[in-house]
Amino acid sequence: MKASIVDLRYKTNDILKALDRNESVTVLYHGKVKGIIKPAKKKSVSKIKDHPFFGMYKDAKKSVLEELENIRKPRYDL
């Protein structure tokens, strides 16, 4: 869609509808391109199981609680 500066002011609703349809809006000033308004990318919803860290320690011999205890212990035992 192409829109002039005047269209930005008076036809804002039409421009927003074009953005909802994932159309880019080219802004014209005196017939020359001044900029392009692109629709915002929608957030992709991903599952936790798809994260690369998930299942990283599946072959570990210690339980989760033992691992946490090991991480949280002080650096040096007194």
Gaussian input, Z-matrix of N, CA and C with variables (Angstrom, degrees):
# hf/3-21g

backbone

0 1
 N
 C     1     B1
 C     2     B2     1     A1
 N     3     B3     2     A2     1     D1
 C     4     B4     3     A3     2     D2
 C     5     B5     4     A4     3     D3
 N     6     B6     5     A5     4     D4
 C     7     B7     6     A6     5     D5
 C     8     B8     7     A7     6     D6
 N     9     B9     8     A8     7     D7
 C    10    B10     9     A9     8     D8
 C    11    B11    10    A10     9     D9
 N    12    B12    11    A11    10    D10
 C    13    B13    12    A12    11    D11
 C    14    B14    13    A13    12    D12
 N    15    B15    14    A14    13    D13
 C    16    B16    15    A15    14    D14
 C    17    B17    16    A16    15    D15
 N    18    B18    17    A17    16    D16
 C    19    B19    18    A18    17    D17
 C    20    B20    19    A19    18    D18
 N    21    B21    20    A20    19    D19
 C    22    B22    21    A21    20    D20
 C    23    B23    22    A22    21    D21
 N    24    B24    23    A23    22    D22
 C    25    B25    24    A24    23    D23
 C    26    B26    25    A25    24    D24
 N    27    B27    26    A26    25    D25
 C    28    B28    27    A27    26    D26
 C    29    B29    28    A28    27    D27
 N    30    B30    29    A29    28    D28
 C    31    B31    30    A30    29    D29
 C    32    B32    31    A31    30    D30
 N    33    B33    32    A32    31    D31
 C    34    B34    33    A33    32    D32
 C    35    B35    34    A34    33    D33
 N    36    B36    35    A35    34    D34
 C    37    B37    36    A36    35    D35
 C    38    B38    37    A37    36    D36
 N    39    B39    38    A38    37    D37
 C    40    B40    39    A39    38    D38
 C    41    B41    40    A40    39    D39
 N    42    B42    41    A41    40    D40
 C    43    B43    42    A42    41    D41
 C    44    B44    43    A43    42    D42
 N    45    B45    44    A44    43    D43
 C    46    B46    45    A45    44    D44
 C    47    B47    46    A46    45    D45
 N    48    B48    47    A47    46    D46
 C    49    B49    48    A48    47    D47
 C    50    B50    49    A49    48    D48
 N    51    B51    50    A50    49    D49
 C    52    B52    51    A51    50    D50
 C    53    B53    52    A52    51    D51
 N    54    B54    53    A53    52    D52
 C    55    B55    54    A54    53    D53
 C    56    B56    55    A55    54    D54
 N    57    B57    56    A56    55    D55
 C    58    B58    57    A57    56    D56
 C    59    B59    58    A58    57    D57
 N    60    B60    59    A59    58    D58
 C    61    B61    60    A60    59    D59
 C    62    B62    61    A61    60    D60
 N    63    B63    62    A62    61    D61
 C    64    B64    63    A63    62    D62
 C    65    B65    64    A64    63    D63
 N    66    B66    65    A65    64    D64
 C    67    B67    66    A66    65    D65
 C    68    B68    67    A67    66    D66
 N    69    B69    68    A68    67    D67
 C    70    B70    69    A69    68    D68
 C    71    B71    70    A70    69    D69
 N    72    B72    71    A71    70    D70
 C    73    B73    72    A72    71    D71
 C    74    B74    73    A73    72    D72
 N    75    B75    74    A74    73    D73
 C    76    B76    75    A75    74    D74
 C    77    B77    76    A76    75    D75
 N    78    B78    77    A77    76    D76
 C    79    B79    78    A78    77    D77
 C    80    B80    79    A79    78    D78
 N    81    B81    80    A80    79    D79
 C    82    B82    81    A81    80    D80
 C    83    B83    82    A82    81    D81
 N    84    B84    83    A83    82    D82
 C    85    B85    84    A84    83    D83
 C    86    B86    85    A85    84    D84
 N    87    B87    86    A86    85    D85
 C    88    B88    87    A87    86    D86
 C    89    B89    88    A88    87    D87
 N    90    B90    89    A89    88    D88
 C    91    B91    90    A90    89    D89
 C    92    B92    91    A91    90    D90
 N    93    B93    92    A92    91    D91
 C    94    B94    93    A93    92    D92
 C    95    B95    94    A94    93    D93
 N    96    B96    95    A95    94    D94
 C    97    B97    96    A96    95    D95
 C    98    B98    97    A97    96    D96
 N    99    B99    98    A98    97    D97
 C   100   B100    99    A99    98    D98
 C   101   B101   100   A100    99    D99
 N   102   B102   101   A101   100   D100
 C   103   B103   102   A102   101   D101
 C   104   B104   103   A103   102   D102
 N   105   B105   104   A104   103   D103
 C   106   B106   105   A105   104   D104
 C   107   B107   106   A106   105   D105
 N   108   B108   107   A107   106   D106
 C   109   B109   108   A108   107   D107
 C   110   B110   109   A109   108   D108
 N   111   B111   110   A110   109   D109
 C   112   B112   111   A111   110   D110
 C   113   B113   112   A112   111   D111
 N   114   B114   113   A113   112   D112
 C   115   B115   114   A114   113   D113
 C   116   B116   115   A115   114   D114
 N   117   B117   116   A116   115   D115
 C   118   B118   117   A117   116   D116
 C   119   B119   118   A118   117   D117
 N   120   B120   119   A119   118   D118
 C   121   B121   120   A120   119   D119
 C   122   B122   121   A121   120   D120
 N   123   B123   122   A122   121   D121
 C   124   B124   123   A123   122   D122
 C   125   B125   124   A124   123   D123
 N   126   B126   125   A125   124   D124
 C   127   B127   126   A126   125   D125
 C   128   B128   127   A127   126   D126
 N   129   B129   128   A128   127   D127
 C   130   B130   129   A129   128   D128
 C   131   B131   130   A130   129   D129
 N   132   B132   131   A131   130   D130
 C   133   B133   132   A132   131   D131
 C   134   B134   133   A133   132   D132
 N   135   B135   134   A134   133   D133
 C   136   B136   135   A135   134   D134
 C   137   B137   136   A136   135   D135
 N   138   B138   137   A137   136   D136
 C   139   B139   138   A138   137   D137
 C   140   B140   139   A139   138   D138
 N   141   B141   140   A140   139   D139
 C   142   B142   141   A141   140   D140
 C   143   B143   142   A142   141   D141
 N   144   B144   143   A143   142   D142
 C   145   B145   144   A144   143   D143
 C   146   B146   145   A145   144   D144
 N   147   B147   146   A146   145   D145
 C   148   B148   147   A147   146   D146
 C   149   B149   148   A148   147   D147
 N   150   B150   149   A149   148   D148
 C   151   B151   150   A150   149   D149
 C   152   B152   151   A151   150   D150
 N   153   B153   152   A152   151   D151
 C   154   B154   153   A153   152   D152
 C   155   B155   154   A154   153   D153
 N   156   B156   155   A155   154   D154
 C   157   B157   156   A156   155   D155
 C   158   B158   157   A157   156   D156
 N   159   B159   158   A158   157   D157
 C   160   B160   159   A159   158   D158
 C   161   B161   160   A160   159   D159
 N   162   B162   161   A161   160   D160
 C   163   B163   162   A162   161   D161
 C   164   B164   163   A163   162   D162
 N   165   B165   164   A164   163   D163
 C   166   B166   165   A165   164   D164
 C   167   B167   166   A166   165   D165
 N   168   B168   167   A167   166   D166
 C   169   B169   168   A168   167   D167
 C   170   B170   169   A169   168   D168
 N   171   B171   170   A170   169   D169
 C   172   B172   171   A171   170   D170
 C   173   B173   172   A172   171   D171
 N   174   B174   173   A173   172   D172
 C   175   B175   174   A174   173   D173
 C   176   B176   175   A175   174   D174
 N   177   B177   176   A176   175   D175
 C   178   B178   177   A177   176   D176
 C   179   B179   178   A178   177   D177
 N   180   B180   179   A179   178   D178
 C   181   B181   180   A180   179   D179
 C   182   B182   181   A181   180   D180
 N   183   B183   182   A182   181   D181
 C   184   B184   183   A183   182   D182
 C   185   B185   184   A184   183   D183
 N   186   B186   185   A185   184   D184
 C   187   B187   186   A186   185   D185
 C   188   B188   187   A187   186   D186
 N   189   B189   188   A188   187   D187
 C   190   B190   189   A189   188   D188
 C   191   B191   190   A190   189   D189
 N   192   B192   191   A191   190   D190
 C   193   B193   192   A192   191   D191
 C   194   B194   193   A193   192   D192
 N   195   B195   194   A194   193   D193
 C   196   B196   195   A195   194   D194
 C   197   B197   196   A196   195   D195
 N   198   B198   197   A197   196   D196
 C   199   B199   198   A198   197   D197
 C   200   B200   199   A199   198   D198
 N   201   B201   200   A200   199   D199
 C   202   B202   201   A201   200   D200
 C   203   B203   202   A202   201   D201
 N   204   B204   203   A203   202   D202
 C   205   B205   204   A204   203   D203
 C   206   B206   205   A205   204   D204
 N   207   B207   206   A206   205   D205
 C   208   B208   207   A207   206   D206
 C   209   B209   208   A208   207   D207
 N   210   B210   209   A209   208   D208
 C   211   B211   210   A210   209   D209
 C   212   B212   211   A211   210   D210
 N   213   B213   212   A212   211   D211
 C   214   B214   213   A213   212   D212
 C   215   B215   214   A214   213   D213
 N   216   B216   215   A215   214   D214
 C   217   B217   216   A216   215   D215
 C   218   B218   217   A217   216   D216
 N   219   B219   218   A218   217   D217
 C   220   B220   219   A219   218   D218
 C   221   B221   220   A220   219   D219
 N   222   B222   221   A221   220   D220
 C   223   B223   222   A222   221   D221
 C   224   B224   223   A223   222   D222
 N   225   B225   224   A224   223   D223
 C   226   B226   225   A225   224   D224
 C   227   B227   226   A226   225   D225
 N   228   B228   227   A227   226   D226
 C   229   B229   228   A228   227   D227
 C   230   B230   229   A229   228   D228
 N   231   B231   230   A230   229   D229
 C   232   B232   231   A231   230   D230
 C   233   B233   232   A232   231   D231

   B1=1.4456
   B2=1.5223
   B3=1.3059
   B4=1.4551
   B5=1.5184
   B6=1.3221
   B7=1.4619
   B8=1.5253
   B9=1.3127
   B10=1.4643
   B11=1.5280
   B12=1.3069
   B13=1.4607
   B14=1.5255
   B15=1.3241
   B16=1.4639
   B17=1.5323
   B18=1.3417
   B19=1.4661
   B20=1.5312
   B21=1.3121
   B22=1.4655
   B23=1.5186
   B24=1.3214
   B25=1.4584
   B26=1.5289
   B27=1.3226
   B28=1.4585
   B29=1.5290
   B30=1.3049
   B31=1.4627
   B32=1.5258
   B33=1.3212
   B34=1.4531
   B35=1.5237
   B36=1.3109
   B37=1.4566
   B38=1.5390
   B39=1.3293
   B40=1.4686
   B41=1.5310
   B42=1.3154
   B43=1.4633
   B44=1.5238
   B45=1.3358
   B46=1.4648
   B47=1.5302
   B48=1.3216
   B49=1.4670
   B50=1.5309
   B51=1.3280
   B52=1.4654
   B53=1.5292
   B54=1.3219
   B55=1.4590
   B56=1.5232
   B57=1.3337
   B58=1.4647
   B59=1.5265
   B60=1.3266
   B61=1.4679
   B62=1.5291
   B63=1.3244
   B64=1.4732
   B65=1.5201
   B66=1.3038
   B67=1.4649
   B68=1.5246
   B69=1.3136
   B70=1.4586
   B71=1.5235
   B72=1.3163
   B73=1.4600
   B74=1.5252
   B75=1.3239
   B76=1.4516
   B77=1.5254
   B78=1.3255
   B79=1.4637
   B80=1.5283
   B81=1.3347
   B82=1.4621
   B83=1.5255
   B84=1.3326
   B85=1.4558
   B86=1.5200
   B87=1.3103
   B88=1.4660
   B89=1.5293
   B90=1.3250
   B91=1.4601
   B92=1.5141
   B93=1.3325
   B94=1.4651
   B95=1.5208
   B96=1.3029
   B97=1.4626
   B98=1.5229
   B99=1.3408
   B100=1.4607
   B101=1.5240
   B102=1.3183
   B103=1.4562
   B104=1.5091
   B105=1.3156
   B106=1.4587
   B107=1.5224
   B108=1.3211
   B109=1.4563
   B110=1.5237
   B111=1.3432
   B112=1.4599
   B113=1.5237
   B114=1.3335
   B115=1.4652
   B116=1.5245
   B117=1.3055
   B118=1.4693
   B119=1.5138
   B120=1.3249
   B121=1.4632
   B122=1.5110
   B123=1.2995
   B124=1.4568
   B125=1.5138
   B126=1.3234
   B127=1.4491
   B128=1.5161
   B129=1.2935
   B130=1.4485
   B131=1.5273
   B132=1.3007
   B133=1.4556
   B134=1.5178
   B135=1.3134
   B136=1.4565
   B137=1.5204
   B138=1.2978
   B139=1.4576
   B140=1.5208
   B141=1.3236
   B142=1.4525
   B143=1.5236
   B144=1.3056
   B145=1.4644
   B146=1.5226
   B147=1.3293
   B148=1.4550
   B149=1.5290
   B150=1.3329
   B151=1.4587
   B152=1.5317
   B153=1.3409
   B154=1.4667
   B155=1.5272
   B156=1.3279
   B157=1.4616
   B158=1.5185
   B159=1.3379
   B160=1.4661
   B161=1.5260
   B162=1.3229
   B163=1.4550
   B164=1.5123
   B165=1.3353
   B166=1.4546
   B167=1.5294
   B168=1.3248
   B169=1.4597
   B170=1.5250
   B171=1.2893
   B172=1.4674
   B173=1.5225
   B174=1.3359
   B175=1.4640
   B176=1.5283
   B177=1.3263
   B178=1.4611
   B179=1.5177
   B180=1.3438
   B181=1.4609
   B182=1.5168
   B183=1.3310
   B184=1.4600
   B185=1.5213
   B186=1.3386
   B187=1.4629
   B188=1.5246
   B189=1.2998
   B190=1.4627
   B191=1.5216
   B192=1.3204
   B193=1.4641
   B194=1.5239
   B195=1.3218
   B196=1.4625
   B197=1.5307
   B198=1.3108
   B199=1.4730
   B200=1.5216
   B201=1.3344
   B202=1.4616
   B203=1.5234
   B204=1.3239
   B205=1.4587
   B206=1.5311
   B207=1.3114
   B208=1.4577
   B209=1.5344
   B210=1.3241
   B211=1.4623
   B212=1.5249
   B213=1.3176
   B214=1.4603
   B215=1.5211
   B216=1.3003
   B217=1.4774
   B218=1.5295
   B219=1.3183
   B220=1.4666
   B221=1.5240
   B222=1.2943
   B223=1.4693
   B224=1.5283
   B225=1.3323
   B226=1.4633
   B227=1.5162
   B228=1.3041
   B229=1.4658
   B230=1.5280
   B231=1.3053
   B232=1.4669
   B233=1.4832
   A1=107.96
   A2=115.99
   A3=122.06
   A4=108.75
   A5=115.91
   A6=120.48
   A7=109.05
   A8=114.74
   A9=119.29
   A10=108.75
   A11=115.25
   A12=120.25
   A13=110.37
   A14=117.10
   A15=121.47
   A16=109.93
   A17=116.65
   A18=120.08
   A19=111.28
   A20=116.57
   A21=119.15
   A22=110.97
   A23=114.95
   A24=118.53
   A25=112.59
   A26=116.81
   A27=119.62
   A28=114.29
   A29=118.99
   A30=121.49
   A31=111.27
   A32=115.32
   A33=121.18
   A34=111.64
   A35=117.06
   A36=121.85
   A37=110.87
   A38=117.28
   A39=120.75
   A40=111.40
   A41=116.32
   A42=120.27
   A43=110.28
   A44=116.95
   A45=120.30
   A46=111.56
   A47=116.72
   A48=119.87
   A49=111.01
   A50=116.53
   A51=120.23
   A52=110.49
   A53=116.75
   A54=120.01
   A55=111.29
   A56=117.24
   A57=121.23
   A58=111.28
   A59=116.54
   A60=121.23
   A61=111.47
   A62=117.43
   A63=124.50
   A64=112.85
   A65=117.60
   A66=122.43
   A67=109.02
   A68=116.15
   A69=120.46
   A70=108.65
   A71=117.08
   A72=122.78
   A73=107.98
   A74=116.02
   A75=121.86
   A76=108.45
   A77=116.18
   A78=121.40
   A79=108.50
   A80=114.96
   A81=121.57
   A82=110.33
   A83=116.15
   A84=122.10
   A85=106.55
   A86=115.95
   A87=122.99
   A88=110.95
   A89=116.03
   A90=121.27
   A91=115.09
   A92=117.73
   A93=121.15
   A94=109.68
   A95=115.75
   A96=121.15
   A97=109.67
   A98=115.19
   A99=121.35
   A100=111.63
   A101=116.84
   A102=119.79
   A103=111.58
   A104=114.31
   A105=121.22
   A106=107.86
   A107=115.43
   A108=121.19
   A109=106.43
   A110=115.93
   A111=120.87
   A112=109.61
   A113=117.04
   A114=119.41
   A115=110.97
   A116=116.02
   A117=121.15
   A118=109.15
   A119=115.09
   A120=119.79
   A121=108.56
   A122=115.24
   A123=119.78
   A124=108.81
   A125=115.54
   A126=120.62
   A127=109.62
   A128=115.14
   A129=118.33
   A130=108.61
   A131=115.47
   A132=121.17
   A133=107.39
   A134=115.32
   A135=119.02
   A136=109.63
   A137=114.84
   A138=120.55
   A139=109.05
   A140=115.62
   A141=120.63
   A142=110.72
   A143=117.36
   A144=120.45
   A145=112.12
   A146=117.75
   A147=121.41
   A148=112.62
   A149=116.96
   A150=120.07
   A151=109.21
   A152=118.63
   A153=120.58
   A154=114.21
   A155=118.34
   A156=120.88
   A157=112.25
   A158=116.89
   A159=120.97
   A160=109.66
   A161=116.77
   A162=121.67
   A163=113.82
   A164=117.40
   A165=120.46
   A166=111.74
   A167=116.30
   A168=120.65
   A169=111.61
   A170=117.94
   A171=120.12
   A172=112.55
   A173=117.42
   A174=120.76
   A175=112.34
   A176=117.98
   A177=121.35
   A178=110.10
   A179=115.73
   A180=120.63
   A181=112.11
   A182=117.82
   A183=121.49
   A184=109.54
   A185=114.55
   A186=118.62
   A187=109.12
   A188=116.18
   A189=121.13
   A190=110.44
   A191=117.13
   A192=120.33
   A193=111.39
   A194=117.21
   A195=119.95
   A196=111.01
   A197=116.80
   A198=120.53
   A199=110.94
   A200=116.85
   A201=120.84
   A202=111.22
   A203=116.19
   A204=120.14
   A205=110.26
   A206=116.24
   A207=121.77
   A208=110.53
   A209=117.22
   A210=121.15
   A211=111.03
   A212=117.56
   A213=121.74
   A214=113.90
   A215=118.76
   A216=119.88
   A217=109.32
   A218=116.33
   A219=119.08
   A220=110.49
   A221=114.91
   A222=120.36
   A223=110.94
   A224=116.72
   A225=120.87
   A226=108.62
   A227=116.65
   A228=120.43
   A229=108.03
   A230=116.37
   A231=120.84
   A232=111.22
   D1=143.19
   D2=175.50
   D3=-113.14
   D4=138.90
   D5=-179.05
   D6=-142.00
   D7=138.69
   D8=176.56
   D9=-87.48
   D10=176.06
   D11=178.07
   D12=-61.65
   D13=-37.94
   D14=178.69
   D15=-65.54
   D16=-38.59
   D17=178.35
   D18=-63.63
   D19=-35.07
   D20=177.75
   D21=-59.41
   D22=-34.91
   D23=-178.43
   D24=-81.78
   D25=-45.43
   D26=-171.34
   D27=-97.67
   D28=-17.72
   D29=-179.07
   D30=-123.52
   D31=40.02
   D32=-179.07
   D33=-59.13
   D34=-38.48
   D35=-179.05
   D36=-61.56
   D37=-42.41
   D38=178.69
   D39=-65.94
   D40=-37.30
   D41=179.24
   D42=-67.27
   D43=-41.37
   D44=177.70
   D45=-64.81
   D46=-36.45
   D47=177.16
   D48=-65.77
   D49=-38.07
   D50=177.25
   D51=-64.35
   D52=-39.02
   D53=177.30
   D54=-66.53
   D55=-34.84
   D56=175.77
   D57=-64.18
   D58=-29.41
   D59=178.23
   D60=-86.23
   D61=11.83
   D62=-178.92
   D63=62.62
   D64=33.33
   D65=175.73
   D66=-97.47
   D67=142.14
   D68=172.54
   D69=-82.51
   D70=145.83
   D71=179.74
   D72=-113.54
   D73=120.21
   D74=177.93
   D75=-90.96
   D76=124.30
   D77=-178.53
   D78=-94.83
   D79=125.67
   D80=-178.74
   D81=-110.30
   D82=141.34
   D83=175.31
   D84=-132.65
   D85=114.19
   D86=-174.23
   D87=56.38
   D88=37.28
   D89=176.41
   D90=81.55
   D91=-0.31
   D92=179.84
   D93=-111.17
   D94=144.83
   D95=-178.23
   D96=-69.31
   D97=123.97
   D98=177.24
   D99=-103.82
   D100=-26.34
   D101=-178.92
   D102=-178.78
   D103=173.76
   D104=179.23
   D105=-130.85
   D106=130.06
   D107=175.57
   D108=-100.02
   D109=121.06
   D110=-179.34
   D111=-108.44
   D112=147.15
   D113=178.14
   D114=-66.74
   D115=147.23
   D116=179.07
   D117=-69.20
   D118=144.40
   D119=177.88
   D120=-75.43
   D121=139.05
   D122=178.55
   D123=-80.56
   D124=144.82
   D125=178.71
   D126=-67.49
   D127=132.49
   D128=177.07
   D129=-88.72
   D130=131.95
   D131=179.36
   D132=-93.37
   D133=120.06
   D134=179.57
   D135=-117.64
   D136=154.33
   D137=179.72
   D138=-87.15
   D139=151.00
   D140=-179.35
   D141=-64.45
   D142=-29.31
   D143=-179.67
   D144=-67.68
   D145=-20.56
   D146=-179.77
   D147=-83.65
   D148=-9.82
   D149=-179.79
   D150=-70.57
   D151=139.24
   D152=-176.88
   D153=-62.99
   D154=-23.69
   D155=-179.39
   D156=-75.36
   D157=-22.80
   D158=-176.60
   D159=-64.80
   D160=127.39
   D161=178.32
   D162=80.21
   D163=14.23
   D164=-176.44
   D165=-65.69
   D166=-35.08
   D167=-178.81
   D168=-107.65
   D169=36.75
   D170=-177.39
   D171=-67.41
   D172=-22.82
   D173=179.64
   D174=-98.15
   D175=10.34
   D176=-178.51
   D177=-69.12
   D178=146.56
   D179=-178.06
   D180=-90.51
   D181=-20.65
   D182=179.09
   D183=-87.71
   D184=152.81
   D185=175.95
   D186=-77.43
   D187=170.09
   D188=-179.65
   D189=-62.73
   D190=-41.85
   D191=-179.76
   D192=-64.83
   D193=-38.29
   D194=177.43
   D195=-65.89
   D196=-39.47
   D197=177.30
   D198=-63.21
   D199=-43.87
   D200=178.70
   D201=-63.03
   D202=-41.55
   D203=178.08
   D204=-60.67
   D205=-40.48
   D206=-179.92
   D207=-66.03
   D208=-38.96
   D209=-179.55
   D210=-71.39
   D211=-38.28
   D212=-173.32
   D213=-85.91
   D214=-9.53
   D215=-177.29
   D216=-68.72
   D217=156.24
   D218=178.42
   D219=-66.26
   D220=159.92
   D221=-176.46
   D222=-64.51
   D223=-43.09
   D224=-179.44
   D225=-124.04
   D226=133.03
   D227=174.86
   D228=-81.87
   D229=133.75
   D230=-179.91
   D231=-96.90

